[in-house]
Amino acid sequence: MEKISEIIEQLGLDSNLTVDEIPNIDLYMDQVIQLFENKFADSKRNDEEKILTKTMINNYAKGKLIFPIKNKKYSKEHLILMSLIYQLKGALSINDIQTTLDGINKRIVKEDIEIDSFYNSYLSLAQKNVVDFNEDINERVKDVKEEVSKMEDRNAPYLEQVLMISALVHMSNLYRKVAEKLVDEIVVEKEGKRHR
């Protein structure tokens, strides 16, 4: 459990693509991939993992997660959407992401949204989440150690690790379930009906 803070530090949890880091010129696909690979390299589980690939980008376009591109180039707005998709895909299905971002995409096309302002609000919340997470993880470590101390087992370090993994996954599932219900609310509002 002593490794938790070291693991958290290595993950680069506060790495996000900021508005200032997104070029004001449109980029080709390879440039987009390179930008994301450079920015999120620390968050990869291993060297084989890819942050963004041509296939992923093409699937985002086919699945209407991003509005259509022009001249094989991606705008600042596309990059902001891809950054959001990168975060969302850790917990939501592609269909849920499409539902979530559909209104944003439509508003971008209509030029009816201050996307920089919206994205900066997201980044501000993400920063606060990292601070809260660091505080929360320390509490979880204490709770797990307390539970393990109640056991009489020679393999306590392993059990401690399994309990910590289980507790983290459970907390993640709780947040994901609430997020999915909020996505379902978007669907309900779109269809103009209420389910009870």
Secondary structure, DSSP 8 states (H G I E B T S, - for coil): -TTHHHHHHHHTTT----GGGS-SS-EEHHHHHHHHHHHSGGG-SSTT--S--HHHHHHHHHTTSS---BTTEE-HHHHHHHHHHHHHTTTS-HHHHHHHHHHHHHHHHTT-S-HHHHHHHHHHHHHHHHHHHHHHHHHHHHHHHHHHHTS--TTHHHHHHHHHHHHHHHHHHHHHHHHHHHHHHHHHHHHT----
